[in-house]
Amino acid sequence: MNNNYKSGFVALIGRPNVGKSTLMNRLIGQKIAITSNKPQTTRNRIQTVYTDEKGQIIFLDTPGIHKAKNKLGEFMVSVAENTLKDVDVIVWLVEASDFIGAGERYIAEKLAKVDTPIILVINKIDKVKKEEILVFIDAYKDICKFAEIIPMSALTGENTDALIPELFKYLDNGPMYYDEETVTDQPERQIAAELIREKALRKLDDEIPHGIAVAIERMKERKGNKGRPGIVDIDATIICERDSHKGIIIGKQGSMLKEIGSEARKDIETMLGTKVNLQLWVKVKKAWRDSDFLIKNFGYLDEE
């Protein structure tokens, strides 16, 4: 390792649905965090690793900072805000706009209390005219003390390559925390559960997705016979809050559940590099988002 090797921890923060997970997946080069057009997609702090010859960056993709409406929401906001204390650089994503709403001002108030370098990313510039970008930069430049301001599109990749060099600029020399093949600290079971939840988020009505969780009941590799490749058997349960939601998730003659399972299976096979036999069930757990026991059981509470 060279003497100028840099490493450190970088938080991706912002309001729900601003593109944090899309940016992280783009930088890492593969899907780790799920994405959808529904807000509050990410529920836990997801850690991914970027490594090149210059150094190593550990990204923490946090849940969107928003006004909590239940215990799960309170946990999500707590995870995002506590992450600010643990990192070397903060990347704050906002949408390409000159309107600074209450949500952005709330985040700015939180950031005013930290000494960490803050890089503002103005995301989704693919949706605006080029001449408007300078207007958006001017609108945001005084709301907080920024080390850098970078306009980009995480979706198309436009100008995303400008971020990594800027991050290294603000990191100190340090060790390689993970081997160079590591891209995430998330267990395969958890990623599989999140990929299933992503497909449900994309296909179900607006009022249902926030009330679902996915539990992996079984994940076991079955070795192939006579030189044939193996297969991974996965049994998973989609948890919802109402009986009426269960019927919608299953769909007519099981059609919706089959669609969710089919699309999730393809992504899980890509992640695992092998064939997958995915079986899905649906169960009702009323008001699980206000139950400490159930929230923790579904992996959304810290052990501490």
N, C-alpha and C positions, 0 to 999 in steps of 0.2 A: 504494500500500500504506500502511495506517495505521501510525503510530509505535508502536502497541502490538501489532503483529503478532508472534505467537509461533511458534516452530518447534523441532523436535527429534526425537530418535530414541527409540523405545520398544520394549523387548524383551518378548515374550510367552514366558514360560517355565513349566515344570511337568512333571510326570511324563507318560509316554505316555497318550494317550486321555483326557485331562482336558478337552479342548474348546478348545484354543488356535486351531486352524484354523477351527473353527466360529465362534468369537468374532471372529476377524479378518475372515472373510467377511461376518459380520453388520455389523461397523462400516464396512467398505468399501462394502457394498451389492451385492456380486456375488461369484461364486465365483472365487477365485484359488488358494487352498490346498485340496487335496483332503481329504475327510473320510471316515472309516469307523469301524466299531465295533472295528476291529483296532488294537492299539497300534503305536507307532512308524510312523505313517503318513507324517509329514513327515520327509524325509531331508536336505534342504538348508535353509539359512536363506532364507526367502522374504520379500522386501521389498515392502510395499504402502504406499500413500500416501492419507492422509485430509486433505482440504482444505476449509476453510470460511472465512468472513469474518474469523474470529478468528486463524486461523493454519493451520499445516500440521504433521501428525504422520506420521512415517515409522515404520511398524510392522515389526518383525523377528519373524516367526513362526519359532521354532526347533524342531528335533527334540526330542522328549521326552527328559529326562534319565533314563537307566536304566543298568543294569549291562551293559557291552558284552560280547558273546560272539564277535565277529569283527571284522575290520578295518573293515567298513562301520559296525558299531556304535560302534567307537572314534571314527571320524570324526564320527558323528552327535552323540555326547556332547561331543566337542571343539568342534564348531560351537556348540552350545548354551552351553557354559561360557565360551567366548571372547567370545560376544556381550555378556556382562555387562560387559565392559570398554569397550564401544563406545557405550553408550547414556546418555541423560539420565534416563530413568525405567524401572524394571523393573515389569512386571505379572506377578505369580506367581498362576497358577490352581491351585486345589485343588478336590477334590470336596466336596460338602456332607456332612460327616461330622465326628464328634468323635474319630475314630480317627486319630492321627498316626503313620504307619508309618515304616519305615526310609528309604524313598525321600524322603518329605517332610523328614525330619530331615537327610538328606544335602544336599538343596537349601538348607535353612536354614543349614547350615554354610558353604556356598559364599557365600550372601548376607551372612553376618556379616562377610565380608572386603571388602565394597564399601561405599562411602559414598553410593551412588546412592539416591534416594528409591524406596521399594518400596511398591507398592499390591497388597494381597492381594485377589484375586477368589475368592469362594467360589461356584463354579459349580454348575449342575444343581440349583438350588433347586426346580425344577418337580417333582423326584422325592421331595421331603420335605415334612413338615408345617411350616406357617409358624412355629409356636411352637418348632420345633427349631432354627431359624436362629440365634437368640441363643446357644444352647448351643454351636453350631459356632464362632461368632465368639469366644466365651469360651475355647474350647479352643485356638484358634490365636493369640490376641492377644499372648501372651508368648513365642512360639517365635522371634520375630524382631521387629526394630524396624520397624513399618509406618507409612507416612505416612497411609494410609487402608485401610479394609477395606470392600469392597463385595460384598454377596451379589447373585447374578443368575442368569439362565438364558440362556446364549448360544443355545441351541436355540430357545426360544420368544421370546426378545427381552426377557423381563421384566427391568426395571431396567438394561438395557445402556446406555440413554441417560444414565445417571449417570456413566459412565466418562470420556467425552470431556472434560466440564468439569473433572473432577478432574485429568486429565492436563495440560491447559493451565495449571492452577494451578502446576504444578511445572516448566514449561518457561520458558526465558528468551526475551526478544525476539530475533528472528532473521530470516533471509531465507526466501524461498520457494525451496526446493531444486529442486522440480519444477513444471512448469506445472500449472495447476489441472485439466487434463483427464487427467493421468497417475494411474493407479491401481496400477501395479506396474512394477518394473524387470525382470520375468521375460520372456524372449523367448517369442513365440507357440509356437515349437516345443517349448519346455520345458513350457509349460502344457498343450499338447496331449498330450505324453507322460504328464504327471501325471494328466490326466483319464482316459486309457486305464488307467493303473495303478489309479486309484480304482475303476473298474468291476470290475477283476479282484480287487481287495481285497475288495469287497463280495460277490462271487459264489463265490470259491474257498474250499476248505477251509482251516482254521486253519494247517496246517503248510506251505502253499504260498506265501501272499502275501509273507512276508519274503524268500523266495528268488527274487523276480521283479524285473525292471527293464524299462523300455520305452525303446527307441531309435527315434527318428524317422529313417528312412533317406532320405525325400524329402518335401518339402512345397512344392508349386508351384501358383501360381494359373493357371487356364486361363480366358482371357477368353471371354465369351459372344458368340454370333453374332446378328446382326440384332436388336439391342436386348435380347437375353435376358441375364439375370444370369450372371455367371461362376461358376466352381466351383473349389474348392481340392482338389487331389489330394494325399492323404497316404498314404505307405507306412510302416508301423511294424512293429517286431518286438518281441514279448514274449520276454524272456530268462528262462529258468528253470534250475535247477541239476540236475534229474534227468530221465531219459527218462520215468519214470513220471509226473512232473508234466506233461510235455509233452502226454501223452495226456489227462490230466484237463482241462488248459487248453483243448485243442481240443474235447473232448467227443465224444459219439456223433454221427458224420457231421458233425462241425464245429459242433454245436449251441451249445456253450458259447462258442466263439470268436465265433460270430455274435451271441450275446447281448451279449457284452462290447463288440464293435464297434458294434453298433446303438445301445446306450446312450451310449457314448463319443462317437459321431458327433453325436448330438443336442446334447450339451454343447459340443462343439467348434464346431458351427454357431452356437450362441448366442454363444459368445465371439467368433468371427470375423465374425458377421453375414452369412454367406453359406452356400451349399450346400457340402457336403463329400463327397468320394468317399474313404472310408477303407478301406484294404486292410491286413489284419493277418496276420502270420506268427508262428510260434513256433520258437525255437531253444534248444538246450541248451548252456549254458556252465557246466561243473561247478565248484563251489566259487568262483564269481566274487566272492562277498562277501569272500573272503580274498585276492583278487588286486588289488594296487595298480593295475596297468595297466587291468584291466577296470572297477574302481570309478571310476577317473578317466575312462575312456572313456564311461561311462554318466552322467557329470556330477556325481559325488558327492565329488570331491576338489578343493580349492582349487588354483589354478594355482601358488601359492607353495608 
